[in-house]
Amino acid sequence: MRVLVLAVGRMKSAEGELAARYLKRAVQAGRNIGIRSVEIIEIKESRAQDAERRKLEESIAIANVIPDNAALVILDERGDGQGSGAFAERLAQWRDSGQAAVVFVIGGADGLAESLRSKAKARLSFGNATWPHQLVRIMLLEQLYRAVTILSGHPYHRE
C-alpha cells in the first residue's frame, strides 16, 4: 500500500528536518509490513484574494493528485481524535482490505472546500487546539511512524 501526505504549503528548514526524519523512519519501518512507500506532495498555496476561492483552488490542486480509489483522510479539528493504537489498526484495515493507497490531506489556512471534504472516508483530529500546518505535518508523520512500528510488533509503551 502507498501512503501519501498531501499538504498545502512548504515546510520551513527546522520543521522540515524533523518531518524528514519521521518520514525516513516511517518508510523504513513500513516496508516490512506492506507499506511500499510514504510520500509527501506539497501543494502550492493559492494567492486568491478571498478565502472561499483559496479553499477551492487548493482543493482542486489536491484532488488532481489523489490516486483513483484511494482512501481519503482529511486532517480536521472537528474530526475523530484517536489514540496511536486505533490509528495503527485503521491503517492496517486499509492495508489488509487491499487498498492501493491512503491519502492524508492537510489543507491550507482556510481549510478545504466542501467538494473535497465530502469525499473523505475519515476525518482525523489532533485535538481541539489550532496547530500550525507545519506541526500538523510533523505530528502526522510521527503517528504514521508510530503506527508502522506498532504493526511491526514493536512493543507500544501505552499498552
C-alpha positions as CSV (number, residue, x, y, z in Angstrom):
1,M,0.0,0.0,0.0
2,R,1.1,3.5,-0.7
3,V,0.7,6.3,1.8
4,L,0.5,9.9,0.6
5,V,0.6,13.1,2.6
6,L,-0.8,16.0,0.6
7,A,-0.1,19.3,2.3
8,V,-0.8,22.8,1.3
9,G,2.3,25.0,1.8
10,R,6.0,24.4,2.2
11,M,8.0,23.4,5.2
12,K,10.5,25.7,6.9
13,S,14.0,24.4,7.5
14,A,13.9,23.3,11.1
15,E,10.4,21.8,10.8
16,G,11.4,20.3,7.5
17,E,14.3,18.4,9.1
18,L,12.1,16.9,11.8
19,A,9.5,16.0,9.2
20,A,12.1,14.3,7.0
21,R,13.4,12.3,10.0
22,Y,9.9,10.9,10.7
23,L,9.3,10.3,7.0
24,K,12.5,8.3,6.7
25,R,11.7,6.2,9.7
26,A,8.1,5.5,8.5
27,V,9.4,4.5,5.1
28,Q,12.0,2.1,6.5
29,A,9.7,0.5,9.1
30,G,6.7,0.4,6.7
31,R,8.4,-1.8,4.1
32,N,8.3,-4.8,6.4
33,I,4.5,-4.6,6.8
34,G,3.3,-3.9,3.3
35,I,3.6,-0.1,3.2
36,R,5.6,0.2,0.0
37,S,6.0,4.0,0.2
38,V,5.3,7.1,2.2
39,E,5.4,10.2,0.2
40,I,4.8,13.9,0.8
41,I,3.4,16.1,-2.0
42,E,3.4,19.8,-1.3
43,I,0.5,21.8,-2.9
44,K,1.1,25.4,-3.7
45,E,-0.8,27.9,-1.6
46,S,-3.4,29.8,-3.6
47,R,-2.9,33.6,-3.9
48,A,-6.6,34.3,-4.4
49,Q,-8.0,37.3,-2.5
50,D,-10.9,35.7,-0.8
51,A,-10.9,32.6,1.5
52,E,-13.6,30.6,-0.4
53,R,-11.6,31.0,-3.7
54,R,-8.4,30.0,-1.9
55,K,-10.1,26.9,-0.5
56,L,-11.5,25.9,-3.9
57,E,-8.2,26.4,-5.8
58,E,-6.2,24.5,-3.2
59,S,-8.8,21.7,-3.0
60,I,-8.8,21.3,-6.8
61,A,-5.0,21.1,-6.8
62,I,-5.2,18.4,-4.1
63,A,-7.9,16.5,-5.9
64,N,-5.8,16.4,-9.1
65,V,-3.1,14.3,-7.4
66,I,-5.2,11.9,-5.4
67,P,-4.9,8.4,-7.0
68,D,-8.0,6.7,-8.1
69,N,-9.8,4.6,-5.5
70,A,-7.6,5.9,-2.6
71,A,-8.9,6.1,0.9
72,L,-9.0,9.8,1.6
73,V,-8.4,11.1,5.1
74,I,-8.6,14.8,5.9
75,L,-7.0,16.4,8.9
76,D,-9.7,18.4,10.6
77,E,-10.1,19.9,14.0
78,R,-13.6,18.6,14.1
79,G,-12.5,15.1,13.1
80,D,-12.1,12.0,15.2
81,G,-9.3,12.0,17.8
82,Q,-7.7,8.6,18.0
83,G,-5.1,7.0,20.1
84,S,-2.0,5.7,18.4
85,G,-3.2,2.1,18.7
86,A,-6.5,2.9,17.0
87,F,-4.7,4.8,14.3
88,A,-2.5,1.8,13.6
89,E,-5.5,-0.5,13.5
90,R,-7.2,1.7,10.9
91,L,-4.1,1.8,8.8
92,A,-3.9,-2.0,8.9
93,Q,-7.5,-2.3,7.9
94,W,-6.9,-0.3,4.8
95,R,-3.8,-2.3,4.0
96,D,-5.5,-5.6,4.6
97,S,-8.5,-4.7,2.5
98,G,-6.2,-4.3,-0.5
99,Q,-6.5,-0.5,-0.5
100,A,-3.8,0.6,-3.1
101,A,-3.3,4.0,-1.4
102,V,-4.3,6.0,1.6
103,V,-4.1,9.8,1.2
104,F,-3.9,12.1,4.2
105,V,-4.7,15.8,3.4
106,I,-3.6,18.8,5.3
107,G,-5.4,21.8,4.0
108,G,-4.3,25.4,3.9
109,A,-5.0,28.1,6.5
110,D,-8.6,28.5,5.2
111,G,-9.4,24.8,5.2
112,L,-10.7,22.6,2.4
113,A,-13.6,23.1,0.0
114,E,-16.7,21.0,0.9
115,S,-16.4,19.3,-2.5
116,L,-13.2,17.7,-1.3
117,R,-14.3,17.3,2.4
118,S,-17.3,15.3,1.3
119,K,-15.2,12.6,-0.4
120,A,-13.2,11.8,2.8
121,K,-13.5,8.3,4.2
122,A,-12.3,9.6,7.6
123,R,-11.6,12.9,9.4
124,L,-8.7,12.9,11.8
125,S,-8.1,15.4,14.5
126,F,-5.1,16.1,16.7
127,G,-7.3,17.8,19.3
128,N,-9.3,21.0,19.6
129,A,-6.3,23.3,19.6
130,T,-5.3,25.2,16.5
131,W,-2.0,23.9,15.2
132,P,0.3,25.4,12.5
133,H,0.3,23.4,9.4
134,Q,4.0,22.6,9.6
135,L,3.4,21.0,13.1
136,V,0.4,19.0,11.9
137,R,2.5,17.5,9.2
138,I,5.2,16.5,11.7
139,M,2.6,15.1,14.1
140,L,1.0,13.1,11.2
141,L,4.4,11.7,10.1
142,E,5.2,10.8,13.7
143,Q,1.9,9.0,14.0
144,L,2.5,7.1,10.7
145,Y,5.9,6.1,12.0
146,R,4.4,5.0,15.3
147,A,1.6,3.1,13.6
148,V,4.0,1.1,11.4
149,T,6.2,0.2,14.4
150,I,3.1,-0.9,16.3
151,L,2.0,-3.0,13.3
152,S,5.6,-4.4,13.0
153,G,5.2,-5.9,16.5
154,H,7.3,-3.4,18.4
155,P,6.0,-3.1,22.0
156,Y,3.9,0.0,22.4
157,H,4.6,1.6,25.8
158,R,1.0,2.7,26.3
159,E,-0.5,-0.8,26.4
